Amino acid sequence: MQQPDPLPRNIDGYVGDSLYPSSFHADFSPSSLDVMLLHAAIQPPRCGKQSFTMVDIGCGDGLGLIAHAASCPDAHFVGIDAMPGHIERGQRIIAELGLDNIELRCETFSDALSAAPIAADYAAVQGVWSWISPQNQDAMLKLISHSLNPDGIAAIGYNCLPGWTPIASFQKLVGALAEGLTGSPTERFDQAVALTRAASKAGMAVIGEEHFEWLAELQAQLPADYFAHEYLNGHWQPLWSGEAIATAATHDLHFVGPARPDRLRDDFAFKKAQREQLQATINRGTREIMADMFLNCWFRVDLYSRGPAEQCSETAVKSARLDSFWIVNKPPSEAEYRTQTAAGTIRFDNQSAQAILKRLDNGPASLRQICDSGEAGTAADILNVADALFIAKLITPVNPSAANSSATRFNQWLLDPVHKMPPINAIATQHGPLSAPAGEIAARIGDINFRTRCGLDPDSR
């Protein structure tokens, strides 16, 4: 019997002999991106429609994208990744679920440029930029611009400085030591960490016990395969945000603003003196570097428009924000009406917050529906409090309900032990995919109150 070809140890410096863990990143969901765009006074590409096209560049096995496809039957999804093992696994899942609104392509970024443009409304690029060679970075940015509609939006996530500064020496030594080792990527990483610990104990100015304590905490939370991909890539290099913004602009990708909820509003993220310094800094890229230094930021997700984005009127923004749909993430009785940010403690124990959570406990709803009930205060009150609830992770933006979604089938498939799939931190709903700890998915789907809150069919277990 012919043996399969061994996996390449690396693909242009990227770890090639293990598959990246299946993952879902809520910050890249169109519903979340739309919220961030509206706060930047930018009209979302889909303009409230259920139909849209989304491309995931560097999609891994695409399971997170598949959760989107199962939840959004009127949308179309395309995943691109250079590793055959990723695409083979994803295509097998798509076939088992019978989905016809998603396709996965095994292509390098350079190869994908020769295909017809995808004409995507949204492009998601998670983590790739700071893990690949300069040549592939250039091809990646060209592919993003090539894949987007003229009014399309890209969300690009990457490791950034200064947050990674304390870890850079640790990564450099672990990566260098692993080069001369044998075994699987996880085995090479573990051996290299052990060698690094021994060197640190011999007396090292830049790597101490705090690094290994920090690593142990991460290892308790993340799949083992993740660490080889994070630390053993030959071109690992966190980016300065201002330099990333300037480089993207050379590919007609124009920075719109941050995409993570912790940067939703400057008055929630920064102290007054910090805001004054940011406002006095004219250059946008320089301002983002300063912001990252205030926050000691280690990971960014940034929004880019293809070509300069057109600003919406204040009236249009307010109307679109009221039309946005939301779910509540936990029973209102468990909610703490405050959250801690870098700027301090935000408190929102008021009538509007209580009314919003009470209404959403009965299922997803738009802010306009909550406003029209007359129980949550004025539209301005509702919009202001919704921001705080979003940053506090008490509510999550979602889509209006989609008819004939495959959400139930996806969740049943996810829980079927016959597939022996790696865990993923997501479930599918008729309102879009939602984050959920991988170990709690079965319990959540079995909870009638949870299914009510997120709009799942009551009989969807």
N, C-alpha and C positions, 0 to 999 in steps of 0.2 A: 504493500500500500504506500502510495507516494505521500511523503510528509509535506505539510504546508511550509512555504518559505518562512524563515525566521523574520520577525519584525526588525526593521532597521533600528539601530541604537539611537539615532537621531535623524531628524529631517531638517537639514540646514540649521543645525544647532538645537532644534526643538526636540524634547524627549519623544522618541517615536516607538519605544518598545513597551509602552503601557497606555491604556486608554484613560482619558481624563474622566473623573467621576461625573455621572449624570447630575445636572444641576438646573435649578430654576432661579432666576434673579428678577424679583418683582420690580426693581427700578427700571427695567427695560420693557415692561408691559406698556402698550399704547395708552391704556387708561391712566397710568402714573405719569407717563411722558406728557400727556395732554394737560394734566394739572400743572406741571412745571412750565410748559409752554405758555399757558394762559397767564401765569404769574409774570412771565416775561413779556406779556402783551403780544404774543404770537399766536395766530390762528393755527390750531392743530391740522395736520394734513388731511385727516378724514372728515373734518368738519361735522362731527357728530354722527356720521354714517356707520353702519355695521360692516360695510364692505371696505376693505383696504388690503394692501399688499405689504408684507413685512419680510425682510431678508435678514438672516442671522449669519454674519461672516465670522468664521471660526466657531461653528456651532457645536463642535464635539459630536456626541451621538444624537443630538437634536431632541432629546426627551423633553426638555423645557419648551422647545418650540412645538413639539407634538401636543403638549398640554394646551398650548394656545390653539392649535388647529382643532382639537377635540371640543374646545369651549366656544369657538367662533366659526361656525360653519359657513358664514357668508364671506369670510376673509380668505386670503391665499398666502401661504408661507413657503419660503425657500431657505434652505440651509446649505451652507458651503463650508467644506472642511477638507484638508489635504490628507487626512489619515484614513485609509480604507477601512480599518477596523471600526472607527467611529461610524462611518456611513453605512457599513454593512449592518451594524447593530440597529441603527435608527431605521433603516429601510425595512428590516424584519419586523420591528414594532409597528410601523405604519401599515404593513400588510396584515398583521394580526388584528389590528383595530379597524381595518377597512376604511381608512381615511383617504379621501380623494382631493383634499384641498392643501396638501403639503407635498413638497418634493425635496429630497436631499441630493446634493451633487458632490462627488469626490473630485475636487479640483484644487490646485494651488491658486493663490490669489492672482498670480500672473496668468495662469491658464484661463481663469474665469473672466479675465478682461477681454478675451477674444470672443466670448459669447455675446449674444444680443443683450442689451440692457434689460434689467428686470423691471424697471419702472416702479420701484418700491416707494411707498409712502413713508415707511419707517425702516431704518437699518439699525441693527443691534450688533455691537462689536464688544464683547465682554472680555477684558483682561489681556487681549492678544497684543496690543501695541507695545507693552513693556516687556514682552517675552520673545520677540522675533528680531531677526537681523535688520540692519538699516535698509537693505534692498527689499526685504519683504514688507517693512513698514511703508516704504514708498508705494509698493504694489497694493498694499491694503488700502491706503488713502485714495489711490486712483480708483480702486474697485468700489469703494463707498460712493464716490462722486459718480462713477459710471452706473451704479445700480439705482440711484435715487431719481425720482421724479423732480422736475424743476422746483417744486415746493416741498420736496421731501425733507425729512428730518433724520439725522443719525444720532444715536446715543452711543458714545464710546467710553468704555471703562478702562482704567489703567492704574497701575501702581505709580504713586507720585511721591515727590519729595516736598517737604523735609521729613515726613513721617517715617519713611523707610531708612533714614540715616543710621539709627542705632543697629539696624539689622543688616546693613550692607556688608560689613566685615564678616559677619556670621555666614551670610550667603556665599560670599566670595570664597571663603575657606572650605565650606562644605562642598560647594560645586567643584572646586579644584581637586579636593581629595577624592571625590566620587569618580573622577575621570579615570583613575587607575584601578578601579575596583570592578569586580564581576558580580553577576547575579541580576535579579530584576531591578527596575528603577527604585522600588521601595526598599529592597535589600541594600542597594548601593547607598541610598540616602541614609538609612539607619546606621550602616557601617561608618559613613563619613561623619555623621553626628557624633558617634562614639569616639572617633579619632579626634574630632574637634574638641570634645569635652576633655579628653586626656591632655591635649595641648593647652587648653585653657587652665586646667589645674596646675600645669607646670609654671604658670605665671604669665598672664596675657593682659595687656592694658586695655584692649578693646572688646574682648569677649569674656563675660563673666557668668556666674551661676544664674543671674537674672535672665539671660538669654535662654537657658535650658528650662527654667521654670515657665517662661513665656511659651516656649515650644510645647511643653507638656500640656498646657491649658488648651492650645490649639489642637493637639492630637486627640484630646478627649472629645472635641467637637466636630472634627472634619474627617472624611475618609482617608485611609492611608495613602491611596494613589495620588491624592492632591499634592502632597508635599514634594514628590519628585518633580512634578510639573512646575511647581512654584520655585523650587530652589536649584534644580539641576539643568535648567535651560542655559545653553551656551551664550545667549545674547541677553540674559536677564539684566534689565537696566530701568529703574524707576525714572520717571520723567518730571521735569519742572513744567507746571501747567502752562505758564506763559510761552515757553518754547513749543509745547504741543499745539497751542492755539495758533502761533505764528506758522508752524509747519503745515497745519491743516489748511490755513488760508491760501497757501500756494496751490492747493488742489481744489479751489473754489468751495471750500467748506468753511463756513463763517460761524464763529462761536456765538451761540445764543445765550447760554447760561448754564449753571450746574443743573444736574438732573436728579440729585439725591435730595430727599425731603429735608435733611438737616440744613440745606441751603435754600429752603423755600423762601424765607424772608430774612433780610439782613437784621431786622430788629429782634428776631428770635435767635439769630446765630452769633451776633457780635455785640459787644458792649458799646456804649455811646462813643467813647474816645476812639475805639477801633473803627466804627462806622465813619467818623469824621476823617480819619486817615484814608480810608478806602475812597470816600467821595472826593478827596483832594487829589487822588491819583488818576490822571487822565487816561493813560494807556490801559486798555482792558486786560491785556496779558499780564502786565506788571501788577495790576490790581488783584488778579487771581493768585499770583505768587504771594503777595502780601497776605491775602486772605488765608492761604494755605499755611503760612507761617503763624498767623494768629491762632489757627485751629490745630496746628501740627498735623495736617492732613496726610494720610498715607494712601488713600485710594479715592479716585474721582470717577464720576460718570458725568460726562459733558455732552451738551446738546449742540449740534451743528446743523445749520441749514445749507442746502445746496444753493449757492448764490445768496445775496443779502436777503434776509427775511423781512417781510412787510409787517409793520406794526398794526395791531387792532386798536379800535377806539375803546375808551374806557367803558362805554355802554355795551359794546359787543362782548368785551371780556366779562363783565358782570353777568350778562345774560347766559353766556356759555358756561360760566362757573356754576350758576344756579341749576343748569341742566345736567351737571355731572352727577353720576350715580355712585353710591357708596355702600359699603357693608361695615358692620361693627365687628371687631376682632375678638371680643370677649363679652360675657354678660355685663350689662351696666352695673350690676351689684359688685363686680370685681374691679371696676375702673377706679383709678386714682386720677383725680382731676388736677393733676399737675405733672410737669415733666422737667427734667434737668437738661439744659443745653450749655454750650460754652459761654453763653452770655449770662447764665444764671437760671433761676427757677421760674418757669412759666406756670401760673395758676389760672385755672378756668372753671372753677366750681360755681357755675351760674345756671340760670334757667335755660339758656340756649343750649349749652353743652348737654345738660340732662335730657332735654327734649329730643335732641338729635340722637343720642344713644338709645333712648327709649323707643323712638320710632324705628331705628335700624335693627333693634332687637327682634322686630317682627318681619325682617327681610330687607333686601336691598331697596333703596329709594333714592330719588334725586333730591338735591337740596331745595329745588323749587317745590317739590311735593311737600317737603317738611315746612317750608316757608308758608305755603298756602294753607297749611293746617291752622296757622295762627297761634301755635303753642310754643314756638321757639324764638319769638322776637322778630325784629326786622330783618330784611335781607342782609343788611350790613352786619348785624349781629351774627347771623348764621354763617356768613362767609368768613368772618374773623375767627369765630370759634372753630369752624371746620379746619382752618389752617392749624390751629393748636392741636386739635385731635389727631390730625394727620401726622404731624411731627412727633406726637407722643405715641404713635403706632396703635391708637385706639380705633381708628377707622382707616379703610383702604379704598381707593377709587377703583371702580369696576365699570363694566359696560352695561348698557341696558340688556334685558334678558334676550337671549338668542333662542329662536325656535329650532327644534330638531338638532340640537347639539349632541355630540357624542360624549358628553361629560360623564354620564353614568357608566358607559362602557369603558372609558379610560380608567376610572377609579376602580371598577371591578377587576380590570386587567392588572392594575397596579398591585392589588392585594392578592392576586392569584399566585400561590407559591410555586406553581409549575414553571413559571417564567424564570425564576431564579435571577431576577434583575437586581442590580445595585439599587439601594434606596434613593429616592429623589424627594426633595423637600417641597412637594407641591401636590395639589389636587386640582381637578378640573370642575368648573361649575358652568351653568348657563350664562353667567355674568363674567366669565373669564377665569383663567387659572389663578389660584391663590397660594401663597406660601403656607407651608405647614411642616413642622419638624418631622423628619422621615419616620421616627419611631412612634409618632402619635397619629399617623394618618388613619389607621384602622379604627382607633378609638373615636376620632373626630367624626368620621363618616358614620359610625354607629350611634352618634349622639343626635337625637331628634332636634334638640335646641340648636346645635351647631348647624345642622342642615337647613333649619328655618332661617337662621341669621345670614347664611351665605347663598340662599336661594336654590339649594339642591332639591331635587324631587324628593318628597318625603319617603318614597319607597326605593330610593337609589342605593341602598346598601348592597 
